[in-house]
Amino acid sequence: MSWTVGELARLAGVTVRTLHHYDRIGLVRPSERTSAGYRSYDLRDLDRLQQVLVYRELGFPLEEVATLLDDPDADPAAHLRRQHRLLRERLERTQAMVAAVEKEMEARQMGISLTPEERFEVFGDGFSEEYQAEAEERWCDTEAWAQSQRRTSAYTKDDWVRIKAEGEDVERRFAAALADGVPADSPAAMDLAEEHRQQISRNFYDCPPEMHAGLGRMYVEDERFTAHYEQIAPGLAEYVSTAVQANAARRSAG
């Protein structure tokens, strides 16, 4: 198989200008040229371009990429293993940051009186003021928001560490119940949902069953909350949502 410079650019998602530059500096040169002098790339060139683009995505300068790929002792499989390891490390760092942001989203909705330094210490490097502003805009006219602001304004860092630990504990037990095959609408799962509701009422604002049911729906309707629970265990967002709504129905019927 062979590709013109335009075809390869479209295939790889780069510009023709980029391929021309790579050719000029000897990073990815076409294996052949047509009788009219046009560049013609084969499968080996495509493989090399793929390696270049992955290293570039990982932040390697072009000079270092060239050195790595032109090493006569380099094993192509070793390049793939290195790139796989580096990409996995980046993915893990990104997932940790995403989890940190989503972990504190519910707390952000309630307002937090920590200093920026304490917020990073308690909630991790993923802390963002964006969610605080979004929550305030969405909930500022509600009694729940006002009540939460009154309560949390007096919280210390130790209070927030305790609240975070309580939330993580019930989430771990939700994940364990899911893994054990406990039905989401079973008494055991609903009891966990009731613990979750009581945590909100105890730490932030009075959360009656119908309000808690609304939060449960948000866990599957808001992709950020969904991603937080899915980071803990696949399927956990739907599981918690179902348990919360089942518990709300149980409490209302009782």
Secondary structure by P-SEA (a helix, b strand, c coil): ccccaaaaaaaacccaaaaaaaaaacccccccccccbbbbbcaaaaaaaaaaaaaaaacccaaaaaaaaacccccaaaaaaaaaaaaaaaaaaaaaaaaaaaaaaaaaaacccccaaaaaaaccccccaaaaaaaaacccccaaaaaaaaaaccccaaaaaaaaaaaaaaaaaaaaaaaaccccccaaaaaaaaaaaaaaaaccccccaaaaaaaaaaacccaaaaaaaaaaccaaaaaaaaaaaaaaaaaaac
